[in-house]
Amino acid sequence: MIFSQDIGIDLGTTNTAVCVKSKGVVLREPSVVAVDIKNTPPKVVAVGEEAKLMVGRTPGSITAVRPVKESIIADFNTTAAMLREFLRKATSSNASFSRSRVLIGIPANLTEVERKAVHDAAKTAGARYVSLIDASMAAAIGAGLRVSEPTGSMIVDIGGGAAEVAVISLGDIVASRAIKTAGDAFDEAIAQYVRRTFNLLIGERTAEEIKLAIGSALPYEGEAAMNIKGRSLSDGLPHEVEITSANVREALTEPVNRIIEMIRTTLEKTPPELAGDIMDAGITLTGGSVLLRGLDKLIATSTGIPVRIAAKPLDCVVTGIAICLQKNTLNLR
């Protein structure tokens, strides 16, 4: 017997999370696909965690790619293949995802063409019905904000490919802005800094490890240094250097400032009454990149508004989608 299922997807640049109605979050894996380019069309050989382990370490014929760039589908067929695999993992053995109803969280600033690409990729992956929800709205719901009340709430969601800020009141977005500066931009800034300062070439995995280990937006107690390995641009040979927390903070100054400017600009466009509500309630941060040390304190200092990080910032979008599925507030058809 074939059953339909209601499935929610937080399709992120770095990670994709999947929830199933009445079951909650059932899957979270890296948004990475490994393909064998010897085949025509290229053959998918690994998806998710298995594919991420191959990044930077594959033979010439196999390429590990991120099909979603800056929260936008960069490779339609690979994205569809990735979604198909994630949907297969998320659905139970006695159900067919070909009859699934899927709700996907996307950035509010996507164009109609970009929205259609997300919709069509999910359909190609096997979903029968597809609906879209603004990721910032889903994040606010997942973070427990009172989005349906006549008061202003501000949510800032910083993921891997994009950062988005939204002011929400009466169940709708009053003001919003999004920029393509987030966790991946942090990693790129670190890699570029290492290249300029130490004449050393490092990969994205090493840059991410540096960010997680000693990265920060403000000085913090217990700052440290770490040794990193890469390829010297002088002689092309492997080389090792030491990088400090202060170095990494300097590298991250520009992308962090772009995010703060996005928040300030949105606040300037917010109606005065709602701005007053935000001043009282504070700004809520969601998304994996808000865990950068001191980022919440720097935003609070720069805006003069209290800032809190949601309890489970990585899961807010998919949790909000799960709540919508449970309440059937979007009337999936």
Residue frames as qw, qx, qy, qz and C-alpha x, y, z in Angstrom:
[[0.000, 0.888, 0.461, 0.000, 0.00, 0.00, 0.00],
 [0.431, 0.319, 0.007, 0.844, 1.28, 3.47, -0.92],
 [0.266, -0.803, -0.425, 0.323, 0.93, 6.31, 1.55],
 [0.285, 0.777, -0.008, 0.562, 1.54, 10.03, 1.11],
 [0.607, -0.450, -0.324, 0.569, 3.78, 11.81, 3.56],
 [0.050, 0.984, 0.045, 0.167, 4.24, 15.47, 4.47],
 [0.792, -0.116, -0.039, 0.598, 7.93, 16.28, 4.39],
 [0.020, -0.996, 0.015, 0.085, 9.75, 19.53, 5.16],
 [0.808, 0.166, 0.028, 0.565, 13.16, 20.49, 3.78],
 [0.170, -0.928, 0.130, 0.306, 15.58, 23.20, 4.86],
 [0.824, 0.418, 0.126, 0.360, 17.65, 23.30, 1.67],
 [0.295, -0.906, 0.154, 0.263, 20.85, 24.98, 2.76],
 [0.466, 0.775, -0.427, 0.014, 24.15, 25.77, 1.09],
 [0.012, -0.542, 0.800, -0.257, 26.11, 23.92, 3.77],
 [0.141, 0.041, 0.962, -0.231, 23.60, 21.43, 5.20],
 [0.510, -0.197, -0.453, -0.704, 20.16, 20.13, 4.30],
 [0.212, -0.014, 0.817, -0.535, 17.75, 19.12, 7.05],
 [0.444, -0.185, -0.664, -0.572, 14.59, 17.06, 6.52],
 [0.321, -0.020, 0.684, -0.655, 11.58, 16.64, 8.79],
 [0.273, -0.249, -0.842, -0.393, 8.52, 14.43, 8.50],
 [0.496, -0.435, -0.041, -0.751, 5.10, 15.34, 9.85],
 [0.843, -0.445, -0.024, -0.301, 4.51, 13.85, 13.31],
 [0.926, -0.057, -0.146, 0.343, 8.12, 12.61, 13.47],
 [0.298, -0.892, 0.154, 0.303, 10.13, 15.83, 13.61],
 [0.253, 0.785, -0.531, -0.194, 13.63, 16.20, 12.19],
 [0.970, -0.031, 0.242, -0.022, 14.79, 12.88, 10.76],
 [0.812, 0.226, 0.166, 0.512, 17.86, 13.84, 8.72],
 [0.001, -0.969, 0.153, 0.193, 20.60, 16.46, 8.60],
 [0.828, -0.009, 0.317, 0.462, 23.43, 16.00, 6.13],
 [0.198, -0.512, 0.283, 0.786, 25.92, 18.18, 4.24],
 [0.621, 0.697, 0.189, -0.304, 24.63, 19.58, 0.93],
 [0.043, -0.629, 0.685, 0.365, 27.41, 17.86, -1.00],
 [0.920, 0.291, 0.197, -0.173, 27.31, 15.45, -3.92],
 [0.321, -0.500, 0.692, 0.411, 30.22, 13.46, -5.37],
 [0.786, 0.534, 0.129, -0.285, 29.91, 12.78, -9.10],
 [0.642, -0.162, 0.586, 0.467, 31.97, 10.71, -11.53],
 [0.324, 0.733, -0.101, -0.590, 32.54, 12.97, -14.54],
 [0.159, -0.242, 0.854, 0.433, 33.77, 10.07, -16.71],
 [0.255, 0.447, 0.857, 0.030, 30.13, 9.21, -17.31],
 [0.149, 0.035, -0.234, -0.960, 27.75, 11.15, -19.55],
 [0.149, -0.858, 0.104, -0.481, 25.73, 12.45, -17.85],
 [0.109, 0.469, -0.723, 0.496, 27.93, 12.48, -14.71],
 [0.690, -0.312, -0.644, -0.107, 27.08, 9.65, -12.31],
 [0.429, -0.704, 0.268, -0.498, 26.33, 10.39, -8.65],
 [0.651, 0.150, -0.712, 0.217, 28.58, 8.22, -6.46],
 [0.394, -0.315, -0.658, 0.559, 27.93, 9.70, -2.99],
 [0.179, -0.712, -0.264, -0.626, 25.61, 12.18, -1.28],
 [0.580, -0.775, -0.093, -0.230, 25.71, 14.01, 2.03],
 [0.563, -0.739, 0.368, 0.041, 28.20, 13.05, 4.74],
 [0.853, -0.001, 0.411, 0.321, 29.91, 10.46, 2.59],
 [0.544, 0.702, 0.186, 0.421, 30.42, 12.99, -0.20],
 [0.165, -0.965, 0.141, -0.144, 31.71, 15.69, 2.18],
 [0.746, -0.498, 0.376, 0.232, 34.53, 13.40, 3.29],
 [0.758, 0.290, 0.375, 0.448, 35.67, 13.40, -0.33],
 [0.177, 0.981, 0.062, 0.039, 35.97, 17.21, -0.67],
 [0.011, 0.887, -0.462, -0.013, 39.51, 18.05, -1.77],
 [0.425, -0.428, 0.797, 0.010, 40.53, 14.37, -1.72],
 [0.833, 0.362, 0.356, -0.219, 38.99, 12.87, -4.83],
 [0.564, -0.060, 0.587, 0.578, 40.78, 11.39, -7.87],
 [0.013, -0.206, 0.345, 0.916, 40.60, 13.27, -11.13],
 [0.202, -0.259, -0.768, -0.550, 37.44, 11.60, -12.40],
 [0.354, -0.640, -0.678, 0.067, 35.38, 12.21, -9.24],
 [0.085, 0.373, -0.104, 0.918, 34.36, 15.70, -8.17],
 [0.225, -0.540, -0.711, 0.389, 32.71, 16.63, -4.89],
 [0.030, 0.370, 0.241, 0.897, 30.38, 19.59, -5.52],
 [0.091, 0.406, 0.598, -0.685, 27.96, 21.78, -3.60],
 [0.174, 0.454, 0.703, 0.518, 24.93, 22.04, -5.91],
 [0.152, -0.909, -0.380, -0.080, 23.46, 24.91, -3.86],
 [0.503, 0.114, -0.111, 0.850, 25.55, 28.09, -3.93],
 [0.025, -0.021, 0.191, -0.981, 24.69, 31.11, -1.78],
 [0.397, 0.304, 0.671, -0.548, 21.25, 29.54, -1.14],
 [0.606, 0.536, -0.135, -0.572, 20.58, 29.34, -4.91],
 [0.896, 0.107, 0.426, 0.071, 20.50, 26.17, -7.00],
 [0.008, 0.716, -0.515, -0.471, 23.68, 26.21, -9.09],
 [0.152, 0.211, -0.906, -0.335, 23.32, 22.71, -10.57],
 [0.702, -0.059, -0.003, -0.709, 19.74, 21.61, -11.17],
 [0.837, 0.085, -0.510, -0.181, 20.32, 17.92, -11.95],
 [0.443, 0.177, -0.726, 0.496, 22.74, 17.40, -9.07],
 [0.299, -0.173, 0.420, -0.839, 20.38, 19.17, -6.64],
 [0.805, -0.029, -0.172, -0.567, 17.53, 16.93, -7.78],
 [0.748, 0.131, -0.642, 0.106, 19.71, 13.85, -7.29],
 [0.160, 0.204, -0.656, 0.708, 20.69, 15.04, -3.80],
 [0.524, -0.120, 0.236, -0.810, 17.07, 15.71, -2.84],
 [0.829, 0.039, -0.429, -0.356, 16.02, 12.33, -4.22],
 [0.587, 0.123, -0.721, 0.347, 18.55, 10.58, -1.97],
 [0.058, -0.141, 0.545, -0.824, 17.61, 12.64, 1.09],
 [0.678, -0.071, -0.022, -0.732, 13.91, 12.00, 0.49],
 [0.787, 0.060, -0.603, -0.114, 14.61, 8.28, 0.14],
 [0.376, 0.112, -0.723, 0.569, 16.44, 8.26, 3.48],
 [0.229, -0.115, 0.370, -0.893, 13.74, 10.30, 5.20],
 [0.733, -0.055, -0.175, -0.654, 10.75, 8.25, 4.10],
 [0.647, -0.254, 0.674, -0.250, 9.80, 4.97, 5.72],
 [0.142, -0.198, 0.901, 0.357, 10.23, 1.70, 3.91],
 [0.246, 0.441, 0.863, -0.001, 6.50, 1.17, 3.49],
 [0.236, 0.842, 0.278, -0.399, 5.84, 4.56, 1.91],
 [0.624, 0.385, 0.354, 0.581, 6.64, 6.05, -1.45],
 [0.189, -0.540, -0.074, 0.817, 8.11, 9.52, -1.62],
 [0.098, 0.188, 0.613, 0.761, 6.63, 9.78, -5.12],
 [0.253, -0.695, -0.590, -0.323, 3.39, 10.70, -3.34],
 [0.445, -0.414, -0.396, 0.688, 5.01, 13.00, -0.81],
 [0.043, 0.934, 0.232, 0.270, 3.90, 16.56, -0.19],
 [0.681, -0.073, -0.162, 0.711, 6.99, 18.68, 0.36],
 [0.102, -0.986, -0.126, -0.041, 7.43, 22.08, 2.00],
 [0.738, 0.145, -0.068, 0.656, 10.78, 23.77, 1.36],
 [0.265, -0.876, -0.117, 0.385, 12.29, 26.76, 3.14],
 [0.614, 0.424, 0.201, 0.634, 13.95, 29.29, 0.82],
 [0.261, -0.262, -0.140, 0.918, 15.38, 32.83, 1.18],
 [0.257, 0.738, 0.485, -0.393, 12.74, 35.53, 0.79],
 [0.116, 0.752, -0.233, -0.606, 14.74, 37.42, -1.84],
 [0.441, -0.006, 0.800, 0.407, 14.85, 34.65, -4.46],
 [0.326, 0.263, -0.339, -0.842, 13.58, 35.62, -7.91],
 [0.832, 0.177, 0.178, -0.495, 10.65, 33.81, -9.49],
 [0.712, 0.472, -0.513, -0.081, 13.10, 31.92, -11.71],
 [0.144, 0.401, -0.813, 0.396, 15.11, 30.81, -8.66],
 [0.579, -0.072, 0.539, -0.608, 11.95, 29.81, -6.79],
 [0.865, 0.309, -0.108, -0.382, 10.81, 27.77, -9.78],
 [0.492, 0.484, -0.717, 0.097, 14.20, 26.02, -9.87],
 [0.203, -0.245, 0.801, -0.507, 13.73, 24.89, -6.24],
 [0.737, 0.159, 0.300, -0.584, 10.14, 23.79, -6.96],
 [0.797, 0.438, -0.321, -0.264, 11.12, 21.88, -10.10],
 [0.254, 0.469, -0.819, 0.211, 14.12, 20.21, -8.45],
 [0.420, -0.108, 0.733, -0.524, 11.88, 18.80, -5.72],
 [0.811, 0.321, 0.112, -0.477, 9.38, 17.61, -8.34],
 [0.621, 0.529, -0.571, -0.088, 12.17, 15.99, -10.34],
 [0.022, -0.383, 0.849, -0.362, 13.37, 14.31, -7.14],
 [0.265, -0.202, -0.939, -0.091, 9.98, 12.60, -6.85],
 [0.125, 0.290, 0.567, -0.761, 7.74, 14.86, -4.75],
 [0.167, 0.558, 0.769, 0.265, 4.11, 14.97, -5.87],
 [0.053, -0.931, -0.276, -0.232, 3.25, 18.39, -4.43],
 [0.575, -0.012, -0.207, 0.791, 5.70, 21.15, -3.56],
 [0.136, -0.948, -0.237, -0.164, 5.15, 24.36, -1.58],
 [0.522, 0.317, -0.274, 0.743, 7.66, 27.03, -0.55],
 [0.426, -0.859, -0.276, 0.066, 8.01, 29.04, 2.64],
 [0.197, 0.842, -0.310, 0.394, 10.33, 31.95, 3.42],
 [0.713, 0.008, -0.573, 0.405, 13.18, 30.58, 5.51],
 [0.071, 0.275, -0.398, 0.872, 13.21, 33.63, 7.78],
 [0.647, -0.305, -0.036, -0.698, 9.55, 33.09, 8.64],
 [0.894, -0.108, -0.434, -0.034, 10.20, 29.40, 9.30],
 [0.505, 0.192, -0.538, 0.647, 13.21, 30.30, 11.46],
 [0.242, -0.346, 0.260, -0.868, 11.12, 32.74, 13.50],
 [0.830, -0.247, -0.183, -0.466, 8.45, 30.09, 14.07],
 [0.854, 0.026, -0.472, 0.215, 11.08, 27.51, 14.98],
 [0.326, 0.259, -0.473, 0.776, 12.73, 29.95, 17.40],
 [0.251, -0.534, -0.743, 0.315, 9.43, 30.45, 19.21],
 [0.016, -0.081, -0.025, 0.996, 8.79, 34.06, 18.20],
 [0.309, 0.543, 0.662, -0.415, 5.20, 35.28, 18.37],
 [0.192, -0.019, 0.549, 0.814, 4.92, 35.85, 14.64],
 [0.053, -0.557, -0.736, -0.381, 1.11, 36.04, 14.48],
 [0.248, -0.745, -0.457, 0.419, 0.74, 38.81, 17.06],
 [0.280, 0.897, 0.174, 0.295, 0.58, 42.56, 16.24],
 [0.427, -0.837, 0.256, 0.226, 4.06, 43.19, 17.60],
 [0.536, 0.740, -0.405, -0.034, 7.39, 43.44, 15.83],
 [0.846, -0.365, 0.350, 0.172, 9.94, 40.61, 15.97],
 [0.370, 0.785, -0.466, -0.173, 13.34, 40.60, 14.28],
 [0.935, -0.115, 0.317, 0.113, 15.00, 37.40, 13.16],
 [0.222, 0.781, -0.539, -0.222, 18.52, 37.19, 11.72],
 [0.959, 0.013, 0.284, 0.005, 19.32, 33.87, 10.05],
 [0.143, 0.785, -0.571, -0.194, 22.97, 33.34, 9.08],
 [0.974, 0.045, 0.215, -0.055, 23.61, 30.08, 7.33],
 [0.723, -0.179, 0.417, 0.522, 26.34, 28.88, 5.01],
 [0.441, 0.345, 0.482, 0.674, 25.55, 30.73, 1.80],
 [0.045, -0.608, -0.249, -0.753, 23.44, 33.72, 2.83],
 [0.137, -0.257, -0.611, 0.736, 22.44, 35.90, 5.75],
 [0.174, -0.538, -0.549, -0.615, 18.86, 37.15, 6.01],
 [0.020, -0.169, -0.554, 0.815, 17.16, 39.56, 8.37],
 [0.227, -0.477, -0.642, -0.556, 13.40, 39.98, 8.64],
 [0.206, -0.007, 0.467, -0.860, 10.99, 42.02, 10.72],
 [0.260, -0.294, -0.871, -0.294, 7.77, 40.08, 11.26],
 [0.265, 0.108, 0.477, -0.831, 4.35, 41.20, 12.50],
 [0.689, 0.283, 0.255, -0.617, 0.85, 39.74, 12.16],
 [0.823, 0.118, 0.553, 0.048, 2.15, 36.64, 10.42],
 [0.664, 0.700, 0.138, 0.223, 3.89, 38.49, 7.60],
 [0.641, -0.139, 0.037, 0.754, 7.28, 39.98, 6.79],
 [0.046, 0.946, 0.221, -0.233, 7.24, 43.76, 7.09],
 [0.208, 0.890, -0.396, -0.087, 10.86, 44.46, 6.19],
 [0.919, -0.166, 0.300, 0.192, 13.67, 42.18, 5.10],
 [0.326, 0.821, -0.447, -0.139, 17.04, 42.04, 3.45],
 [0.947, -0.132, 0.250, 0.150, 19.42, 39.26, 2.47],
 [0.193, 0.829, -0.499, -0.161, 23.06, 39.22, 1.42],
 [0.944, 0.199, -0.259, 0.054, 25.32, 36.47, 0.09],
 [0.201, 0.578, -0.614, 0.499, 27.66, 36.75, 3.05],
 [0.833, -0.440, 0.069, -0.329, 27.62, 34.01, 5.67],
 [0.804, -0.437, 0.392, 0.093, 29.57, 30.96, 6.78],
 [0.828, 0.325, 0.253, 0.381, 31.09, 30.19, 3.37],
 [0.259, 0.879, -0.065, 0.395, 32.18, 33.83, 3.05],
 [0.540, -0.772, 0.327, -0.072, 33.84, 33.51, 6.48],
 [0.880, -0.117, 0.377, 0.264, 35.78, 30.47, 5.24],
 [0.638, 0.621, 0.172, 0.422, 36.77, 32.22, 2.02],
 [0.059, -0.949, 0.159, -0.266, 37.95, 35.31, 3.93],
 [0.701, -0.587, 0.397, 0.080, 40.16, 33.12, 6.14],
 [0.849, 0.178, 0.351, 0.353, 41.63, 31.30, 3.12],
 [0.419, 0.810, 0.070, 0.404, 42.36, 34.61, 1.37],
 [0.330, -0.899, 0.252, -0.141, 43.96, 36.04, 4.52],
 [0.815, -0.344, 0.413, 0.215, 46.23, 33.00, 4.88],
 [0.740, 0.466, 0.272, 0.403, 47.19, 33.34, 1.25],
 [0.185, 0.907, -0.040, 0.375, 48.03, 37.06, 1.57],
 [0.429, -0.829, 0.305, -0.191, 49.69, 36.92, 4.97],
 [0.684, -0.431, 0.584, 0.075, 51.49, 33.59, 4.94],
 [0.361, 0.537, -0.613, -0.454, 51.79, 32.95, 1.19],
 [0.196, -0.061, 0.974, -0.099, 50.07, 29.62, 1.86],
 [0.538, -0.032, -0.462, -0.704, 47.26, 27.98, -0.08],
 [0.231, 0.014, 0.887, -0.400, 44.67, 26.11, 2.01],
 [0.190, -0.299, -0.810, -0.467, 41.42, 24.37, 1.13],
 [0.448, -0.488, -0.160, -0.732, 37.89, 25.11, 2.29],
 [0.808, -0.392, -0.440, 0.003, 37.93, 22.31, 4.85],
 [0.584, -0.059, -0.354, 0.728, 41.03, 23.73, 6.53],
 [0.046, -0.345, 0.007, -0.937, 39.55, 27.24, 6.50],
 [0.646, -0.494, -0.317, -0.488, 36.39, 25.92, 8.17],
 [0.789, -0.276, -0.447, 0.318, 38.44, 24.08, 10.79],
 [0.345, 0.135, -0.244, 0.896, 40.29, 27.30, 11.61],
 [0.323, -0.438, -0.147, -0.826, 37.01, 29.21, 11.94],
 [0.774, -0.448, -0.374, -0.246, 35.50, 26.63, 14.28],
 [0.767, -0.162, -0.404, 0.471, 38.62, 26.20, 16.38],
 [0.421, -0.343, -0.218, 0.811, 39.75, 29.78, 16.98],
 [0.088, 0.459, 0.398, 0.790, 37.49, 32.11, 14.98],
 [0.173, -0.621, -0.578, 0.500, 35.70, 35.02, 16.67],
 [0.168, 0.808, 0.318, 0.467, 34.10, 38.41, 16.07],
 [0.265, -0.884, 0.189, -0.336, 35.45, 39.85, 19.34],
 [0.231, 0.461, -0.777, 0.362, 38.42, 39.04, 21.60],
 [0.836, -0.382, -0.205, -0.335, 37.60, 36.18, 23.97],
 [0.496, -0.646, 0.553, -0.177, 39.11, 34.56, 27.03],
 [0.769, -0.147, 0.615, 0.093, 41.44, 31.70, 26.28],
 [0.598, 0.739, -0.185, -0.249, 42.40, 32.80, 22.78],
 [0.783, -0.258, 0.511, 0.243, 44.75, 30.36, 21.13],
 [0.288, 0.637, -0.538, -0.471, 46.80, 29.63, 18.06],
 [0.893, 0.079, 0.438, -0.065, 46.92, 26.60, 15.82],
 [0.215, -0.413, 0.693, 0.550, 49.28, 25.15, 13.26],
 [0.740, 0.518, 0.253, -0.346, 47.87, 24.76, 9.77],
 [0.498, -0.189, 0.686, 0.497, 49.23, 22.94, 6.74],
 [0.579, 0.734, 0.197, -0.295, 48.91, 23.92, 3.12],
 [0.778, 0.306, 0.249, 0.489, 50.86, 24.40, -0.09],
 [0.299, -0.613, 0.076, 0.727, 53.45, 27.15, -0.21],
 [0.531, 0.819, 0.201, -0.075, 52.95, 29.56, -3.08],
 [0.083, -0.842, 0.470, 0.252, 56.70, 30.17, -3.14],
 [0.011, -0.442, 0.868, 0.228, 57.94, 26.70, -3.98],
 [0.716, 0.037, -0.440, -0.541, 54.75, 24.63, -4.32],
 [0.454, 0.068, -0.857, 0.235, 55.74, 22.33, -1.47],
 [0.568, -0.648, -0.499, -0.089, 53.74, 21.44, 1.67],
 [0.227, 0.368, -0.377, 0.819, 54.32, 23.94, 4.46],
 [0.456, -0.623, -0.622, 0.130, 53.11, 24.61, 8.01],
 [0.093, 0.438, -0.166, 0.879, 52.46, 27.97, 9.72],
 [0.182, -0.411, -0.731, 0.514, 50.91, 29.16, 12.97],
 [0.134, -0.511, -0.334, -0.780, 47.76, 31.28, 12.91],
 [0.084, -0.118, -0.655, 0.741, 46.29, 33.06, 15.94],
 [0.070, 0.682, 0.705, -0.182, 42.79, 34.03, 17.02],
 [0.005, -0.730, -0.018, 0.683, 43.68, 37.68, 16.34],
 [0.075, -0.222, 0.694, 0.681, 44.68, 36.77, 12.78],
 [0.044, 0.397, 0.888, 0.227, 41.37, 35.04, 12.17],
 [0.006, 0.754, 0.486, -0.441, 39.39, 37.92, 13.71],
 [0.020, -0.573, 0.279, 0.770, 41.16, 40.33, 11.35],
 [0.056, 0.007, 0.841, 0.538, 40.33, 38.08, 8.41],
 [0.019, -0.540, -0.840, -0.047, 36.64, 38.02, 9.37],
 [0.043, -0.434, -0.252, 0.864, 36.25, 41.78, 9.92],
 [0.205, 0.146, -0.415, -0.875, 34.91, 42.58, 6.45],
 [0.367, -0.268, -0.800, -0.393, 32.23, 39.85, 6.12],
 [0.269, -0.477, -0.711, 0.441, 31.09, 40.36, 9.73],
 [0.003, 0.368, 0.111, -0.923, 30.73, 44.10, 9.13],
 [0.255, -0.051, -0.605, -0.753, 28.63, 43.44, 6.02],
 [0.356, -0.427, -0.830, -0.042, 26.19, 41.41, 8.11],
 [0.204, -0.497, -0.477, 0.695, 25.98, 44.12, 10.76],
 [0.088, 0.213, -0.215, -0.949, 25.35, 46.74, 8.09],
 [0.300, -0.254, -0.781, -0.486, 22.53, 44.57, 6.68],
 [0.320, -0.530, -0.733, 0.282, 20.88, 44.51, 10.12],
 [0.130, -0.441, -0.202, 0.865, 21.29, 48.26, 10.65],
 [0.142, 0.034, -0.480, -0.865, 19.86, 49.05, 7.21],
 [0.335, -0.400, -0.809, -0.272, 16.80, 46.88, 7.89],
 [0.278, -0.536, -0.578, 0.548, 16.25, 48.56, 11.25],
 [0.035, -0.281, 0.070, 0.957, 16.31, 51.95, 9.53],
 [0.307, -0.091, -0.600, -0.733, 13.47, 50.79, 7.23],
 [0.263, -0.367, -0.880, 0.150, 11.37, 49.38, 10.07],
 [0.264, -0.729, -0.315, -0.547, 8.22, 51.34, 11.09],
 [0.023, -0.537, 0.490, -0.687, 8.80, 53.21, 14.38],
 [0.761, -0.352, 0.184, -0.514, 6.19, 51.25, 16.35],
 [0.985, 0.055, -0.161, 0.031, 7.71, 47.92, 15.36],
 [0.483, 0.522, -0.459, 0.532, 11.22, 49.25, 16.00],
 [0.367, -0.544, 0.407, -0.635, 10.12, 49.98, 19.55],
 [0.949, -0.166, 0.055, -0.264, 8.88, 46.41, 19.93],
 [0.847, 0.320, -0.312, 0.287, 12.23, 45.10, 18.69],
 [0.104, 0.623, -0.471, 0.616, 14.06, 47.32, 21.16],
 [0.645, -0.419, 0.365, -0.525, 12.06, 45.68, 23.96],
 [0.978, 0.001, 0.134, -0.163, 12.09, 42.09, 22.69],
 [0.404, -0.581, 0.619, 0.339, 15.57, 42.08, 21.16],
 [0.576, 0.526, -0.498, -0.381, 16.98, 40.43, 18.04],
 [0.871, -0.163, 0.453, -0.096, 16.94, 36.64, 17.69],
 [0.199, 0.625, -0.683, -0.321, 19.80, 34.92, 15.84],
 [0.906, 0.058, 0.395, -0.140, 19.44, 31.58, 14.05],
 [0.741, 0.626, -0.241, 0.032, 21.57, 29.55, 11.67],
 [0.915, -0.152, -0.123, 0.352, 24.85, 27.74, 12.19],
 [0.522, 0.430, -0.113, 0.728, 27.09, 30.75, 11.55],
 [0.319, -0.811, 0.012, -0.490, 25.66, 32.73, 14.49],
 [0.877, -0.451, -0.073, 0.149, 27.76, 30.45, 16.69],
 [0.562, 0.487, -0.212, 0.634, 30.88, 32.41, 15.72],
 [0.515, -0.441, -0.462, 0.572, 32.29, 33.51, 19.09],
 [0.192, -0.427, -0.166, 0.868, 31.25, 37.00, 20.10],
 [0.053, 0.292, 0.577, 0.761, 29.06, 37.68, 17.06],
 [0.277, -0.725, -0.619, -0.122, 25.94, 38.16, 19.17],
 [0.413, -0.671, -0.218, 0.577, 27.73, 40.61, 21.46],
 [0.277, -0.134, 0.334, 0.891, 29.14, 42.58, 18.52],
 [0.070, -0.502, -0.640, -0.578, 25.68, 42.89, 16.94],
 [0.368, -0.765, -0.504, 0.155, 24.22, 44.05, 20.26],
 [0.403, -0.519, -0.010, 0.754, 26.97, 46.66, 20.68],
 [0.202, 0.034, 0.484, 0.851, 26.60, 47.88, 17.08],
 [0.193, -0.509, -0.620, -0.565, 22.80, 48.22, 17.17],
 [0.174, -0.241, 0.425, -0.855, 22.16, 49.06, 20.81],
 [0.789, -0.141, -0.140, -0.581, 19.54, 46.29, 20.90],
 [0.599, -0.353, 0.694, -0.186, 19.61, 43.12, 23.06],
 [0.610, 0.382, -0.605, -0.340, 20.54, 40.00, 21.09],
 [0.689, -0.268, 0.632, -0.233, 19.91, 36.34, 21.87],
 [0.252, 0.290, -0.851, -0.357, 20.89, 33.17, 20.08],
 [0.823, -0.117, -0.174, -0.529, 18.01, 30.72, 19.64],
 [0.750, -0.412, 0.488, -0.176, 18.19, 27.53, 21.70],
 [0.725, 0.015, 0.616, 0.307, 18.96, 25.31, 18.68],
 [0.185, 0.703, -0.172, -0.665, 20.05, 27.76, 15.99],
 [0.026, -0.252, 0.831, 0.496, 20.92, 25.13, 13.38],
 [0.062, 0.303, 0.947, 0.091, 17.45, 23.57, 13.57],
 [0.207, 0.428, 0.367, -0.800, 15.19, 26.63, 13.70],
 [0.400, 0.293, -0.420, -0.760, 14.25, 26.68, 10.01],
 [0.405, -0.023, -0.879, -0.252, 13.47, 22.96, 9.79],
 [0.060, -0.296, -0.804, 0.513, 11.72, 23.06, 13.18],
 [0.303, 0.376, 0.131, -0.866, 9.54, 25.93, 11.95],
 [0.456, 0.176, -0.641, -0.592, 8.73, 23.95, 8.81],
 [0.262, -0.128, -0.950, 0.110, 7.83, 20.94, 10.96],
 [0.129, 0.355, 0.572, -0.728, 5.45, 23.10, 13.01],
 [0.423, 0.333, -0.213, -0.816, 3.79, 24.34, 9.82],
 [0.412, 0.064, -0.850, -0.323, 3.40, 20.75, 8.61],
 [0.123, -0.213, -0.888, 0.389, 1.92, 19.68, 11.93],
 [0.219, 0.471, 0.412, -0.749, -0.59, 22.53, 11.97],
 [0.406, 0.445, 0.693, 0.397, -1.12, 22.25, 8.19],
 [0.003, 0.737, 0.204, -0.645, -1.08, 26.06, 8.17],
 [0.042, 0.455, -0.489, -0.743, 0.00, 26.16, 4.53],
 [0.763, 0.367, 0.298, -0.442, -2.71, 23.81, 3.26],
 [0.127, -0.392, 0.807, 0.424, -0.42, 21.51, 1.29],
 [0.779, 0.375, 0.196, -0.462, -2.14, 20.08, -1.76]]
